Amino acid sequence: SLSWVLGYNSSLAVHSLMDGEDRVLLYISSHTAVIHDVLRNRQHHLQGHMNVISCLCVSEDRRWVATADRGPRPLIIVWDSYSGIPVHTIFESHPEDGATAVAFSQDAKYLATISAGAVQKVCVWNWTSATEKPICSTELSPEFGYQDYVIFNPQNPYEFLSNSRTRVIFYLWGDAGLQYAAPLLSKQTFSSVVGHFSQSVFHFNNSQALTGTSAGKLVVWDKVAPRTPSKELQPKPHRMEATKVVPLQENKLTVLQVVESCIVTGDGKGEVKFYDGQLQLLTSYSHSTVGAIRSISFCKTPPDPPGASPASPPSTQPFLTRNFILSTSDATVFHVATETGTFEKVMEEAKKAVNAITCHPRRALVAVGSHCGVLKVWDYQQTRYLVSRIFTHAGIQCLSYDPEGYFLAAGFTDGTVHVLDAISLQSSCKEFKFSHGPVTHINFSHDSEYFATADEKYAVTVYKSVLENGSRCWEHLAGMHSHYKPIRNILFGVQLDSNEPRLLSLGEDRQLVEYDLNSSSKDHLVVLHRDRVEQVAVPLCMAWYPQLSNESFILTANNHYKMKLYNTTTKMCRKTLLGPTYGFPLEKIQILPTTNTAEPQRHYLAYIAKDKVGLQILPVDGNPHKSSAFICHPDGASELAASYDGHCLLTAGGKDCTVMKWEVNLNALDAIASLGGEDLIPFYSLLDGGRDGEFFRELEDYFYYVQLLSHGIDTQEPRQVSTHIPLEEIPSVMRAMGFYPSEEKIEEMINEVKFSKYVDTGEQVTEINLGDFIKLYINHRPVFGLSMKKIEQAFQVLGYDNENGDKVIDRGDLLLLLQCRGEHMTEDELAQCLITLMGRGPEGGGSELDTCDPSGAAALSEEEIPEEITAEIFVADILGLPIAEPEKK
């Protein structure tokens, strides 16, 4: 469960929810709206969106909050800010693309929304009613520009406006529907440069509207009287025209608001100015540390003092009694006291991507680094910052504490590496510059004698500990380009027969490389082993598997949703298991630290699957009920860190500039696993139709048929049928069930069963029962099966365009590829396969001699296989598989 959020979306407004001296803020962090009580150091999270929130608005009385997102299945949610409970959800507002702007009317009864698509749609909603349909809507022409700001007229809930960078649109809605007009304003209109539009408001005491521009000017729009007498009470919106342009200042206007009897502007230099209704300057507020202003939010109107007349209008109160919250484009929030003019910094967060987090190995501390060069250490139990440091030369890409927690190593986007004191963040030794690309991974050995880095140029670099003036320091040992594709992980471990460190790296080139640190010398890094760990899939992450048996393993996860266990010494694949399937494969894994001495065998795995953070109960066995996941960063999580005691996880969101802290409830996960059933019950649910389905009955039939075959079909003797089949029959049953493993996959499956008890008993297993076969089938079969799309991709790579523009493969080339590339087929094997597939065997009417005559395959290919083969011909005519109809959107 989410317990704290660091950082926020600085491109959206920050709102003040309280009055007086309180510091209660509302802001957006990724897909969560956060109500943050700064003085009491508390947060309340408004969770309900699956996508990143793209816009929000707050009612005039601060009671209601509306949030909207962009992405698949977008939502608009109205929240009660007092309780934090969602009171209304609009599911089908803008189903194609979500919303880019939303606004409340003055009475908070109506919502105006603008969609984010190429053709924008404007809708008005009465969210207090039970209907899910808008009251009225209209589509806008793309010539009006991308409308991304909307506001209601405070005096008239049936009138609102929106603007893009180049056009302002005025709307009027009612029983006749939604009407709009977009008066054109060009450079020639006032013979001066107007600039791009930023925000617009309605004037507080007349029919005018104002628009701020990047040239520091205000465009004044006014209602033009009709030329002929009209009985209409209100002019239509198309009668709004730009009447003048008022130059206010040189700096661009970024924020424009109306507060009581004042017009308030915020500019690109961080200055806030108050004007009266005639645009005469009243006062201004500025501070040297304030950057370009992103939003201004005034505290709630203070309650009337005791004894005050209720009839006195609020406009008689001086405007300076309301303090305000200021947010800037560089992710800083200030509280401004209007009476004294003092600026108090409330928050200062990362304004660029946050990719680097690491937890202290012994204390409740987390280090957070961002691409803007800011490094902060945060106490995640007390939820407060302790120390920070700014690096100006580059952004921070990765971080790692040493096992004792004395040092903190940081890798940067320019290839430099800094080793810092973990408490003061001061440099412990000179910076290193041995990487030619951004440093993506950094890790220490268990004894802190070494640390290693990996970079985007596919190189691994090792640094060795030395003593300098009695204190520990590091020097460059050696490096090498050990991979030819991106490196996914570097991992230090401990030799089984000694306390010496060992180092491994895993790359997208499917290579697991182990380095010989003892034999390495200055500028010479020795490779001990280089093993290919995948045939088709791409490995994405790895970790040392806990010692749950007599055998030691390395755990990896690949992009086919499979987890694999490799023997740490031989690198032999000992098990393949179905991993969590939550829309994306696992990208980061980490064994959750445990302080539970009562149950030392109770272990859990924390992971990131793109936009989700989750937990898995160990040992892994393919049971889908032993894992759980939660959306953490819809745009993708970049890093995962576990607290030293395993009680919480922290995730970094990359470009959403946030870090989220998640409380871990292991008892809830154990309960989910228990409710899912024991033994084979969870695996039956993964078969098509379940335990009672046709698929399972067919599997049983094949299984028992193989038993009969192994005892002989043509016999009159009573059979002693066992519940097992020989291991060599596993491939036949797998293929009969529609799973076509490669020869390497077959070898892995047979070895997995054969050596499953070898470490414990010293004996090999020679047969398998039905239950274990079902587990083996589910864990090894492709998650998504064979798809036409993959075959078409293969033809795109291997084929050429024929005269008709179709992607085809020449018949001779296809036969040659099958014999010479990938897992080679002999001519006899190819002949056997083609004759069987094309129906020329005994069942297809041919003679038995045909099935073993290679020349028959050549003749068959001439007769029945066309010279040019398309993907459709290959699937339908050669493989004999049905081709699904294309899906309709």
N, C-alpha and C positions, 0 to 999 in steps of 0.2 A: 504494500500500500504506500502511496505517495505521502511523504511526511514533510518535505521541504524542497523549495525550488530556488536555485541561484541563477540570476540573470533574467533578462526579459527582452521582449521584442521592441527595440528602440525605434522602429519605424512606425509604431502605433502610439496612440496617446496614453499618458498616465493620468488617471483621474483621482481627485481627492474626494473621499466619501464622508468626511466628518467636518465639524466646524471648529473654530477656535484654534488652540495650540496642538490638537491631536494630529498625528501623522498616520492616518489610515489611507493607504493607497490601493488603487485597483489598476492592475496592469496585466499584460498578456505574456505568458511564457509558453512558447510553442503551441500546444493544443489545450492549454489550461489557463483559465482566468484566475489570478491570484489576488486575494484581499489580504494585504500585508499591514499589520499593525506594527509600525516601526518602533514606537516607544515601548511597547510590551513584548516585542520580539516574538510575534505570533503570526502564523499564516493560516488562511483558510483557502482551500482549493476548490474551484468550480470545475468539476470534471464531467464531461459528457461528449466532447467532440472527438472524432477519430482523425480529423485532419488539422493542420495548423490553422489557428484562428486568424482570419484575414482582416476583420474589422470589429469594432465594438462601439457602443454608445451607452450613455447613462441618462436617466430621466432627470428632470430639473430638481426634484426633491431627493435625488440620490437613492431612491428606494429600489428602482428597477434597473437592471443591467441587461443589455442585449448583446449577444456574441454571435458571429457568423463565421463560417469557414469556407475554404475552397478545396476541391478534390472530389474523389468518389463518394457518393451518397452524402452530400453536404447537409448541414443542419443550421437552423437559426434557433437559438435558445434564449428565452427570457428568464432571468434569475431574480429571486428576491434577495437583495444584498444584505438584509437584516438577518436572514436565516441561512443564506447560501444554498437554498433549495431551488431547483429548476421548476418554474410554474407553468411554462408553456414551451412546446417544441414544435417547430415547423419543419416537416421532413422533406417536402417536395417543393421547396421555394424556388430554387434555381438548379434543377437536377443536373444540368449539363456541366456547369463549371463553378457553382457556388457564388458567393456574394463578395463584392469589393467595397461596398459602402452601406451603412445602415444608420438611421436616425430616428429618435423618438419625437413625437409631437410635444407641444408644451404641456398638455394635460396627460401625457404618457399613455394615451389610449391607442394611438396609431403608430405604426412603423412604416418607414419608407426604406426600400432596399434597392440596390442596383447590382445586377449580375456582373460577373467577371469575364464573360465570353467575348468573342470578336464582335458579335451582334449583341449589344447590351439590352437588358430588359429591366424596366423600372416597375416596381410593384408597391402598392399600398395595402397594408394589412391591419385589420382590427384584431390584435392578438388577445384581447380580453374575451373574444367570442370563441365558440367551440369549433368554428369552421376552419378548414385547412386550406381554403382557397383565398387568394387576394381579393380585396374589394374591387380593385381595378388595376390594370397594367397596360404597358405599352412598350414597344420596341423602338430603339434609337438607331439612327443612321450612323455608320462608322465615321462619316464626315465630321461629326461633332467631337471627335477625339475620345479618348478613354476617360469616361466620367468616373472619378474616384472619390468624390466628396459630395455629401448631401446634407441639407439642413432644412427644418421646417420654419415657417414664419411664426414667431411666438404669439402674434396677435390673431392668426388665422390658421387653424389646423388643416384647412383645405388647400393651403398654398405652401409650396416648398420649392427649393431650387437645388441644382447640382452643377458642378463644373469640372471640366478637364483642364488641361494646360492651355487650351486655346479657345474654348467655348463655354458660355454659361447658359444653362437651360432653365426656364421658369415653367413650373407646373401648376395646374389648377385641377382639382378633382372633385367629383360629386356624383349626382345621379346620372349625369351625362357621360360618365367615364373619366378617363385621365387625358387632359389636354396639355400640350406643351408647346413652347416656342423657344427658338434659339437665335436671338438677334446676333447678327454678324458684326464683329469689331475687327478692323484691320489697322495696319499702320497709317493708312491714309485718312482714317476717320478723324483723328485729332492731330495729324501731321507730326506725330512724335512716337517714339518707341514706347509701347505699353509694357512689353515683357510677357512672360508666361504667367498664367493665373495660378494662385496657390489655394486660397480659401475665400469663401463668400459668406456674407451675413445679411440679414434684413435689418434695416434701421429701426431704432426703438421707438421713434415718435412720428414717423411719416411713412409714406409708401415707397420709399427708396430701398435699394439694395446696394451693397458695396462688395467689391472684389479686390483683394490684394494681389500684387504682381511681383515678379522677380526684379523689376526695375525700381522697386520702392515706391510704387504709385498705387492709388486707389481709383478704381473705375466706379463711377456713380451711375447706377441704373435707376430710371424713374418711369412711372406709368404715364404714358402719353394720352391725353384726352382724345376721345373719338371725334372724328370730323363731323359726323352726323349725330343728332340727338339719339340717345339710346335709353331704354327703360331698364337696362340691366343695372343691378345694384353694384356689381364689381366689374372692373375692366377685365378682359381676357388676358391671359399671360403674354400673348404675342404683342401686346402694346407696351411691353417694357423695352426701353431703348437706353443705350449709353448716352448720357447727357454731358458728362465731363470727365476728365481725368485729373486727379489731384496729386501732384508730386509731394509725398510726405517726407521722404528721406532718400539717401543714396543706397543704403543697404536693402537687400531683397526682403520682402515681407513673407514670412513663412507661416505665421499664425494670425488669424483675424477673428475677434470675438466681440460680442456685445454683452456687457454686464451692467445690469441696471441702467443707469443713465450715462454710461461710458462706452466708447469704442476702444478696444484694447488690441494692440498689435505686438507681435513678436518677430524679430528679424534674424538674419543670418549672422549677426555679430553678437547675439545674446542679449539684446536690449529689449525691455518691455516698456511700451509707451501707452499712456492713457490720453484719449481725446474726448472732447465734448461732442454734442450733436452737430456742431458746425465745423468739426475737424480742427478745433483749436487745441494745441497741446496743453494738457493739464499737469502731468508729471511723468517721470520716467524712472525706471529701475535698471541698474546694470551692475555687473561685477566682472572683474578681469578673468575669472576662471570659467565663466559661462560660455559655452559654444553656441552653435546655431540652434535656435529654439525649435523643438518639435511639437510641443503642446503646452497649453496653459490651462490649469483647472483651479477654479476658485473654490474656497471652502464654502460649505453651506451657509445660507443666510443666517446670521446669529439670531437667537430668539429675542423677542422684545424684552427690554429690561423691566423689572417689577414696577408697577405703577404707571407704565406707559399707556397711552391711549390706544386702544385697538383700532381706532379710526385713522390714526396717522399713517399715511402711505409710506411704504419702504423707501421710495425714492427720496424722501426728505433726509434719510440717513446719509452721512458722508460715505463716499465709495471706498475710502481708505480703511474702513473697518474690516474688510474681508481679506484675509491672507490668501496666498495662492501657491499651488504646486507647479513647478516648472520642470519640464523634461527636455533634454537636448538630443541632438542627433548622434552625439558620442556616448550615449547610454548613461547619462548622469542625471540625477533628479535632485532638485533643490526645493527647499521650503523658504518662501519669501514672506517676511513680516512687513506689511505695508506701512505700519506706523513708524517703524524704525529703519526700514529699508535694508535690513540685514538678510543675507543669503546664508542658509544653512544646508550643507550637502547632506542629503538623506540617503542616497544610494549612488554607487559608482560601479557599473558592471562592464563586462566585456562587450565591445562594439563590433568585434569580428569573431570568426568561427572559434569555438572551443573544442579542440580535439584531444587535449592532454589532461588526464586526471590520474592520480595515484594516491593510494591510502598508506598512511604510516603503518609500519609493521607492528607497533607496540602501543600506539596512542590513538585517540579519536581525532586524528588530523587528516585532512585531505588537501593535496596540492592541486591547483587548477591553473592551467596555462592556456592562453588564447593566441590567436594569430595577430592580435594587436600588440603582442610583446609583454602583456601584463601577467605576472605570476603571483598568485595569492595562496596563502595557507589559511585554511578555515577549520575551526573546531566544529565538527558536525554534530556533536552532542549538545554543546552550548549555543550552536548556530550563531557564531560570531567570527569575524575575521581577526586574525592574529598579526600577520605581517605580509607585506607585499613588496614586489620589486618590478620595475619596468625596464625591459630591454628594448632599445630603440633600433637595433641593427636588423632584427628579423622577428618572425612570429614563432611561438613555441608550438612544436608538433607532437612531442611525446615527453613523458616524465617517468621517473622511477626512483623510489627510495632504495637504499642498500638494506640488507636484511636486519641490520642493527638499528636502522633509523637515524644514523648520524649524518648521512650525506643524501643529497638529492641531485640526481643527474637529469639534465634537460637537453633534448635534441631540438634543433631549430630548422626553420624552413630554408635557411641558406647553407645548411650542411654543418654548421658549427655545433659543438657539444660543450656544455658547461657543467662542472661538478661544483655544487654549492653546499654550504653548511646548512643542515636541515632546519636549524633554528633561526639563524639570522638572514639566510638566503644570500650571504656574501660568498664570493668565489673562493673555493678551497685550493684551486690551482689554475694555471693559465687555461684559456679556452683552447679546444682542439678543433682543427679544420682539416679533416682527412676525408670527409665525404663530399662528393661532387654533386649531390642532390639533397633534397630535404630528408632529414633523419626521421624515419617512420617508426622505429622500434628501438627500445633501450632496455637493458636488463643487467642485473648484477648476479654474480655467482653466490652460492650459499655462504662462502667464507669471505666475501668481498675482495678476494684476490684479483678478480677480473670483473670487467663489465664490457658488454658488447653492444654494438649498434647495427641496425640495418637501414639502408637508405633507398630512395626511389630509383637509383641507378643500379640496383640489384647487387649491391656490395655489402658484405659483412666485415665490420672492423672491430678488432679486439684491443682493449686497453688493460695494462697490467699494473697492479699496485706496487708502489715503491715508498720507501721512507725518506722524507726530506725534512731535515732539521728536527728529527724526532716525531714528526707527524706524518700521517698517511697521505699519500698523494698518488696520482696515476700518471702513467706515460703510455704513449702509443706503442703497441706491440706489432701488429700486422693487420692487413686487410686483404680481401680478394673478392672478385666478382664470381661468386659461387653459384649464381643462378642466372638464367637468361629471361626470366619473367619476374613480376613483382614478388617480393618476399612477404609472406603472410605472417610469419612468427619467428622469433628467436627465443631459445629456451635453454637456461642453464639447469643442470641436474647434478647428481652425485653418482660416481662410479659404484657399482654394486659391491665390489671387493675391496674398496678403499674409501677414503674421504676426499678423494680428488674430484674437482669439478669436471663436468663434461658439458659441451656446448653443441646444440643442434639448431639448424635453420630449416624452415619449410617454405617452399615457393610454389607459385602457381604453375611452374614448369613440372609439377608432380614429383619433385626431387626432395628427399629428406637427407640433408647433409650433416654429418657429424665431423667435428674438428678435433684434431689431436693437439690439445693445448700444451702438453708436456714436451712434445717434439717441436712445437713452433718456436721460432726465434724472431729477432728483430726483422721486420719487413718480410717475414716468410711464415704464412699461416698454412699449416698442414691439414689436409683433409684425410680423415680416418676412414669414413665410409660414405658412399653415395648410393642411395637406394631410391628406386622409383616406387612410390606408394600407391599410385592410382593408374588405371589404364585409360579410362575415359573421363571420369569425374575430375574436378579441380579441387584439391584440398584447400580449405580456407582458414583453419586454425588448429591448434594442438595444445595439449596440456599433459602433465604427468598424472597418470591415473593412480588413485590411492591404492595402497597395498591391501587389497581385499582378499587376496589368495596367495598361494606360494609363488606365483609368477608375477613379474613386474611388467607393466604395460605403458605405452604411450597412446593417448587418446587423440584421435583426429576427427574432424567433421568436414564433409565436402559439400559441393553445391548440388548434389543429388539427394540431399536430406539424409545421408547415411553417416553414421559414426563408426569408426573402426578402431580396434585395439591391436597394436603392434607390440610384439615382444621387444623389450628394450635392448636386448643383446643381439638377437638375430635379425630384427626388423621384419620378421615374418608376420603376415596378417593372421591374427588368431581368431578374430571375430568381426563380423559386419552386422551392424544393428540399425534398425530404423530410428532416426532421430526425431526431435520435435518438428512437426509440420504445421507451422503457423504462418503460411504464406510466403516465407523466405527461409533459405537455409541459414544455419548458424554461422556467424561471422567472427564472434569472439567467445571464448569459453574460459572459465576459471573455476577451479575447485574451491568451494566455499570453505574458508577456515573454520575449524571447530574447536570449541573450548569445553566440549561435553566429555568429561572423563568417564562418566557412567556408561556411555554408549560409544566406545571408540570406533566401532564399525559403522556408525551412522554418518554417511557422507552425502553431500549434495553438490551439484554442478550448477553454477550460474552461467547464463549465456545471453548473448544479444543476437537476435534474428532481424537484422535491418532496423525496423521501427519498433521492435518489441524487446522487453527484458523479461527473462524467465528463469525458472528453477527446474532442475531435474533430479529425481531421487536416484542415487547410485546403489547397487551396480546397474548399469544400463542393460536393458534386455529387449527393447523394442516396445514395451508396454506404453501405449499412448496416455494412460491415466497417471503415469508417474512424472509427468511434466506439466507445467503451467506457464502462461505468458501473459503479459500486459503491455498495452501500447505505451511507449515511453516518449519517443520522438518521431512523429509521423514523417518527417523528412529524412530520417535515418540517424541512428545513434552511431557515434564515432568511437567511443571507448567505454570500457566497463572496469570498475574497481570495487573490490569487496573490503569491508572493514576488517580490522585485525581479529575481531571476535566473531565475525560472520553474522552479526545481527542486522546489518544493513548493506545495501548495494548502492553504488553511485554510478550514474550514467551521464556521459557528455553527449550533447546533441549536435556537435559540429556547427553547421551554419545557422542553427536557430539560437546559438549563443547562450544556451542554458545548461545547467547541471542539475540533475534531479536526484534526490535521496529517497530510497525505497526501504521501508521497514520489512524485514523478512519474518514471515510466520510459517515456520516449518510444520507445525502441527496441522495447519490447514491443508498443506500439500499432502501430508501423510493421510489425512482424512479423505481427500480426493482419490488417492490411490486405493484406499481400502474400499471405498464405494464403487470403484470400477471393477471389482472382482479379483479373484485370485487364480493362479495357475493359468489355464488356457482361456478362461472367460474373456479377458480383454482382447485376446488375439482373434477369437471367433468374430468379434464385431468388425474386424478389419477385412474379413472375407465378404465378398459380394453375396448378400442374402443372409449372412450370419451362420450360426450353427445349424439352423433348419433349412437353409437355402439349397438351391439346386447346385451351386458351385461346390459346396462342401460335400454333397452326396457324390458328385462327379469325382472329386478328389479321393474320396474313400474308395470308389470303384477302381480307379487307376491304381491306388495303393494296394488293394487286395489282389488285383489282377497281376501286379508285379510279384506278389507273394506266391501266387499260383505258378507263374512262369519260373520262379526260382526253384520250385519243387517239381516242375515238370507238368505239362498240360496233359500229355497222352499217357496216363497211368491209371490203372484200376485199383492201385493200392490205397488204403486209407491215408489221408494227408495229416501231418502234424503241423497245421498252419500256425506260425508265430505272429506276433504283433509287430514284427520288424521286417525291414527290407534291407538288402545289401547296399552298401554305400555307392557302389558303381552304378546302381539303378537310379540314383538321385537325379542325374541330368534328364533321363527319359521322362520321369514324372513331372519335372519342372517344365519341360517343353510341352508335354501334353496339356498342362494347365495354362499355356499361353505365355510363359516366361522363357525367353530364349537367351540363356547366358553364354558369354564367350568362354573359350577354353580356359582362360586365366581365371575367370569367375568360377568355373566348375572346380578348378583345382583349389581355389580358396574355400569353397563350400565343403568339399570332401575333407580338406585338411582341418577345417574348423571342427568337424565332427570327429575325425580320426584322432586328433590330439587333444580333445576336450578334457580327458581325464589323465593324460599322460604324466603331467607334473605330479599329480597326487598318487597315482597307482603304478606308473611306469608301463602301462599297457595301452595299446591302441584300440580304439572302438571300431568295429567292423560293420555295424548295422545301426539303423535308426528307426524309431517308432513313429507312429502317426502324429502324436503331439509335438515331438521335436521337429518333425518334418514341416508341420504348419508354421512353427516359429521360424525355421530356416527359410521357408518360402516367403513369409511376410517381410523378414529382415533383409532379404537379398533382392527381391523383385523391384523393378523401378517404381518409384512412387506414382508417376504419372503414365506409366506404360509407354507403348509405342505410338507415336503421333505422326500424322501426315506432314506436319510442319517440319519435323526434324529431317524426314526423308527429302522434302523439298529443299531444305538448307544444304543437304549433302549434294544434291544435283546442282545447286547454285555454285558450289565450290568445284565439283569434279566435271561439270558439263560445259557445254557451249551452246550458243544460240544458233538454231537452224534457220532455214529460209523463212519459216513461218513465225519466227520470233520466239519459239518455244525453247526452254532450257532442256537439252537432251544430252545423253551420253552414248557414244558409239558402242555398238555391241561388242566389238573386239576389245575396246578399251575397258569395258566393264568386266569382261572375263579375265583380262590381264590384271586389273586392279584386285579382283577377288583372289587371284593366285599369288600376287606379289606384294601387296601392301597390307598393313595391319597384321592380323593373325593369318598367316599364309595358308591357303588351301591347296592341296595337291590336285592334279588334273583328275584323278580318280574320284576324290571327294567332291569336286565341283560337278563332275558328270553325274554322280549319284544324287546330289541335291537337286540339280536341274531336272533330271528325269522324274524324280519323285514329285517335285513341285508342279511340273507341267502335266502330271497325270499319265505318264507313259510307263509306269511300273505295272505289276500284275493287276492291281486294282483298277488301273486306267485302261486296260485292254491290251497292253503290250506284253511281250514274252518275258520270262524271267531272265533270259540272256541279256535283254536290253539293259537291265538295271546294273550290270557290271561291265558294260562295254563303253569305254570312253569315247570311241568313235561315234557311238549312238548319241552322246551329248553334243558333239559337233554337228551331227546331222540334224538333231533336234533344234539347236540354236539357229541353224540355217532356215529350217522350215517354219518354226513357230515363234521365234523371237525376232522382232523387227530390227532392221539395221540401226535405227535411231530409237532410243528408249527414253521416254519421258517418265517423270515420277509417277504419274497415274498408271501408265502401262506397267511399270515395275511393281507397283503395289497390287493392282487388280489382276493382271494377266500372269505375272510370274509368281508373286507371293500368294495370290489368291485371297487377298484380304479385302473386306468391304471398305469403300471410301465414303466417309460421312459427308452429308450435305453441308455446305458452308453455312455457318451460323448467321442468322439475320439479327441486325442490331435492333 
